[in-house]
Amino acid sequence: MTLRRIALLGTILISLSASPLLADTAEIAPPSFDGSTTIVPDAKPYPDPALAKRQVEEAFATAGKTHRRVLLVFGGNWCPDCRFLAGVFSQPDAATWLDAHFVVVPVNIGRLDKNLEIAAHYGVTVHEVPTILLVTPNGKLLNGDSANVLGDARDLSPQSVIDQIVAWNKRD
């Protein structure tokens, strides 16, 4: 499942969020990966850069309605660490947890020349990718001090990636 599909699934879950068929998302725990988990990098996780501004606006509207946070994932399809991160996010347990707690938006930055103003709005300059911003529905950045720590995602275990997002999500 690509970041784009995860974002689409998040949008679909909005319509289901009022349904009694959907479990309480607060009860969905972060995934646990053992050492045997093989991550297949996603070949093309980022949509056209022209879609980013609208997707970010829609994500914040959705996050406000569904009481989730926004995870802005800045990167490009040329970036091996970005594709690896998308592979981690597409693992079934990770995708379920991410969809329950976040509205994930893959922001295509081209070759570090597109959509940089989105990160700049939060006081972050994208120097490397992936750069991830965790933002509350009302626009408060929670991880400005460490937005680029997953820039070497390929060198991290899938569990380390999830653990970092869990740590950021504990911030207020």
N, C-alpha and C positions, 0 to 999 in steps of 0.2 A: 504494500500500500504506500503510495507516494505521499509527500507532504500535502500536495494538492488534494488528493483523495481524503486525507485526514481532515483537512479544512472543510471539504464538502460534507463529509460525514458529520462534522461538528454542526454545520448549518442544518442538516437534516434532523439532528438530535434536538435542535431548538424546538421544532414543531412537536416533538415527542415529549419534551420536558414536563409538560403538564399532565401527561398520561400516567395513570396508575400502573401501567405495564412497565415503566422505566424505573429501575431500582434507584434508591437514594445514592446519588453520585458521590456523596461524602464518604460512603462506605467502601468505595472502590480504592483498594490499596495500591501503592506503587508496585510495579512488577519486580520480581527477583529473577536475576539471570545467574545461571551457574556457569562455570568455566567452559562448558561444552556448547554454548550458544554460538551459532555461526551467523554472522551478519552479512547479508548480501547488500552491497551498496545499491541505492536506487540510481538508475541511469539518468533520469531527468526529473528531479523533484521540484524544480522551480518553474512556475508559469511565466508567461510573457511579462516583462518588466512593466508594461503599460497598465497592467491590471492591479498593481500593488496599492496605489492610493485608495482605490475603491474597496479593495479587499480589507485594508486596514480599517477604513471607516465602518464597513459592515461588521467587522470583528468586534469593534468596541460597542456597537449597538447590540450585537448578540450577547457579548459578555455581560453587559448591564442587565439584560433581560433574564439571563440564565445564571447569574451570580458566579461566573467563572472569571478567570484572569486571561489576559492576552499574552501569548507567546509569539513574539515577532522573531522569525528566524531569517537573518540576513545571509545571503549566500548566492552561489551561482552554480549552474549545471556543470561547469568546467572544474569545480572544486572537489577533489576526492574526499576531503574531510566532511564537506557538506553532504555528499552523496552517502557517506558512511552514516552520518547522523540521521539522515532520512531513513536508512535501513534499520537503525535502532528504533526510530519512531514507528516504523511500520510493523514491528513485531506485534503479534496479536495482543498480548497483555499490556504492552506499552501503549499501543494505539487506544485501547479501551480506557486506560488510566488517563492518558493525555486528553482524550475527548471528554472525559468526565470532569476534568478540572480546569481545562484551558481551551481557548479558541486559538488554534495554531494557525499562523499566517506565514507561509514561505514568501519572503520578500526578495525578489530577484534584483541583484544590484549590478547586473551586467558584468563588466570587467572593472569593478570598483568605480563605475561612472554613472550609475543610475540609482535612483531612490535613496540616495544617501541623506537627503533632507528629512526623511522619515526618522532615521536614527538621531539626526542632529536636533530634531524637535525635542528629544529627551536628553539632550546634552551629551550624546555619545557620537564619537567619530569612529566610523568603521575603518579599521586599518587592516584587519584580517577577517577571514571567514572560515567557519561560520561565526557570526556574532549573534547572540541571542539576548533579546530584551524581554524581561518579564514585567508586565505592566498591569496595574489594577484597572477595572472598568472605568474609573474616574480619571485615569491618566497618570497615576503615580508610578514612576519607575522604581522597581524593587532591587535591581541587581546592577546598577550603573558601575559599581566598583569591580565587577567581575564578568561583564558581558561577553568578554572574549576568551574565557577560560576553556571553552570547548573547541577552540580553534585548532587544536591538534586531536580531534575526535578519533582519528584512526589509531592513535597511540593509546587510547583509553579503552577500558572494558565497557561493554554496554551498561553494566551495573554502575560504573563511575559516572557515566552520562546521566543516568536516571537519578542517582544520588545527588548530583549537583543541582538538578532541577527541583528535587525535593527540598534541598537546603534553601534555595531561593524562594520557594513557595511558602516557607515558614516565616518569611519576613513580612512585616506590615508596613 
